[in-house]
């Protein structure tokens, strides 16, 4: 059976201890035999850095705490073949034999993960402590950055040294876990710092023509460098507007995403309104173009068949001036 390098490394360490243990096993042969049957533990998880007989076999009595080797690195796993397990049993006078040459056990070192997000937060706190203005986000160059630590130590990471260029936003940090004074793992981490800004976004998807209400507005944080002059950062310029196209939620909005809502639709009937201090006249018309509030549109008076221009005043209402001519003959 051919073994991987990681398995060989662990089993070599096991074998060194087996040689020393053989003499101890011989001296203890006359001791009381184990009364209960011995079984192989096939799925072994070790929390500490030492593998004992009790990890490999159940029913070994007082021998369970006997150390036989160092455990793999946290998070690593090795396969223990039948012939190696049989040699361990013989060396320690354990009444166990493999059922076949294919029998094996899996040995894994328990671990806890210090991931990239936790490392980035430690670096961000260190940079903020230097007095960087505003809120910042730390982005690591490597998405795979992190450590696997034993479960017996604190789940923590510390920035031992930091080089930060405020002009470029680039940094290099030496991070250690769980602490700088007693490190188990360390790495040099590089990345960049981005200044963040909070901007209004939609909380739901809008289809073309949908109006934006106050309840449709949420907030999110984005990099300042990702915003352009066309991005909307004032919610008062968003509420009451209409979607010009399909607009997705949680995305910064651009001026081109929205438009003033159409109050007068092309080819729809509208009310023509002529109003002075002395009178108020209305007539029916048909809009020749779309119009939002305050926009000038052309309308055909359906009674006189004359085209006039007016200002969109409200939903389906177009205000015309007294000198608009044809509309002055409209009915009261």
Secondary structure, DSSP 4 states (H G I P E B T S, - for coil): ----HHHHHHHHHHHHHHHHHHHHHHHTTTSPPP-SPPEE-SEEEE-SSEEEHHHHEES-GGGGG-EEEEPPSTT-EEEEEHHHHHHHHHHTT-----SSTT-EEEEEE--EEE-HHHHHHHHHHHHHHTT--S-EEEEES-TT--EEE-TTS-S--EEEEEEE-TTT-EEEEEEEES-STT-SEEEEEEEEEEEEEEEEEESS-B-TTPBPPGGGEEEEEEEGGG--TTB---GGGTTTEEESS-B-TTS--BGGGEEE-EEE-TT-EEEEEEE-SS-EEEEEEEESS-EETT-EEEEEETTT--EEEEEEEETTEEEE-GGGSGGGGS--
